[in-house]
Amino acid sequence: MNVLVTGGAGYIASHVIKYILVGKSNNFSQIVVLDNLSTGSKYITDELHKIASENDMKFKFYLGDVSDIDFVESLLDEYQFDVIMHFAASLIVPESVADPLKYYYNNVVNTIRLLDLAIKHKVKYFLFSSTASQYSNENVKYGDKFSEDHPINPVNPYARTKNMCENIIRDCSNAYGIKYVILRYFNVAGADIENRIGQSTPNSTHLMKVAAQTALGIRDKLTIFGTDYPTPDGTCIRDYIHVDDLASAHVCALNYVVKYNSSELFNCGYGKGYSVKQVVDTMKAFTGIDFLVEYGERRAGDPAYLVADSTKLKSLVGWKPKYDDISIICKSAYDWERKLLDLKLGNP
Ligand SMILES: NC(=O)c1ccc[n+]([C@@H]2O[C@H](COP(=O)([O-])OP(=O)(O)OC[C@H]3O[C@@H](n4cnc5c(N)ncnc54)[C@H](O)[C@@H]3O)[C@@H](O)[C@H]2O)c1
């Protein structure tokens, strides 16, 4: 299969590409990345080039924007893609509140443009990165898990754009026959277990990354937002999935959809929750550094509890996670942050 990956210089997509390249699967002939490097990194695509050549796989990076219809069309003409994996998006929640139109353009309008071209060029499969943050938190109590049919109630523009895209993709699939894989990620964390690639976006707000940066002294303190949630230690609980396991979930899900020529929606998480405080304590224990933690007010829109029911992903497509351990996730996040520091890349 020839695959177009939008946002392939970014955090999650680059791990999916690495997984495909290292797997040397015959299913994948050519991987083409389109990225405008707004938050992605050239260092990452250079690493992917190296990984591709070590594994005798075909990989190509194009600097460009998904909104550039003529350019995207020229790629579709040249490569006759079987699959588009659409990761490119804007994803900072507070920014989406302050500048919603940026989000509606980059996430919704660009997805429509891309889908339109995909349909015109008879691309068979469209994989879309979505988010568990759109699940409704009403009537959820500690210990519940969110399955794919849990009610939806996106509470910020970012989550709304993802929900809109899901509906647009479903409608297009029904009308035009293109098959889709929609993956709703829970909290993605950690970095490549071999420490070659990782999240390189400056100013990222991901807890594990911030904890690693604080342990390394890049930040002077870490703030925990809210200590009075109805959870055992009062801090929010999330399902942290290691990015390499998330990468394998993409390939398992895509292979399933290709095999059965179906369309599917999957939750991606381990089904296990850790509190913010537990993550911070794990990072402190692993590094041996008692970095400064301050306690702040709750942030608007943060649900107390968000843990996946990932039964579908595990039972239907046979996904077997390998790094379902908070210490491994912390270690890989820390190792990558150290490397970024040595490389002088991506500091906040
Ligand atoms: N990180 C998470 O925890 C998380 C959770 C749920 C969903 N997601 C979704 O996963 C996807 C990838 O997220 P990520 O964490 O890897 O983010 P990221 O910022 O690292 O990656 C996004 C990539 O898309 C590129 N990009 C953005 N707009 C573009 C455009 N118009 N044209 C070309 N390239 C463009 C950026 O340069 C970047 O390389 C996003 O769709 C995001 O909404 C992420």
The ligand as a Gaussian input file, in Angstrom:
#p B3LYP/6-31G(d) Opt

LIG

0 1
 N       -1.094000      14.287000      21.606000
 C       -2.228000      13.827000      22.115000
 O       -2.284000      13.495000      23.310000
 C       -3.455000      13.678000      21.255000
 C       -4.621000      13.235000      21.845000
 C       -5.749000      13.064000      21.049000
 C       -5.682000      13.328000      19.692000
 N       -4.529000      13.771000      19.125000
 C       -4.502000      14.028000      17.673000
 O       -3.386000      13.366000      17.112000
 C       -2.891000      14.100000      15.986000
 C       -1.395000      14.279000      16.108000
 O       -1.109000      14.955000      17.331000
 P        0.376000      15.139000      17.869000
 O        0.319000      15.086000      19.344000
 O        1.296000      14.236000      17.140000
 O        0.629000      16.660000      17.450000
 P        1.878000      17.343000      16.723000
 O        1.648000      18.816000      16.835000
 O        3.156000      16.784000      17.218000
 O        1.681000      16.861000      15.225000
 C        0.862000      17.538000      14.293000
 C        1.678000      17.679000      13.002000
 O        0.842000      18.234000      11.989000
 C        1.569000      19.265000      11.320000
 N        0.545000      20.184000      10.776000
 C       -0.397000      20.868000      11.465000
 N       -1.197000      21.522000      10.598000
 C       -0.767000      21.225000       9.346000
 C       -1.185000      21.587000       8.040000
 N       -2.215000      22.420000       7.846000
 N       -0.513000      21.087000       6.972000
 C        0.550000      20.260000       7.156000
 N        1.003000      19.879000       8.366000
 C        0.344000      20.361000       9.454000
 C        2.481000      19.854000      12.380000
 O        3.614000      20.519000      11.853000
 C        2.869000      18.601000      13.166000
 O        4.011000      17.980000      12.610000
 C       -3.698000      15.403000      15.955000
 O       -4.711000      15.262000      14.988000
 C       -4.299000      15.488000      17.339000
 O       -5.506000      16.215000      17.353000
 C       -3.417000      13.965000      19.884000

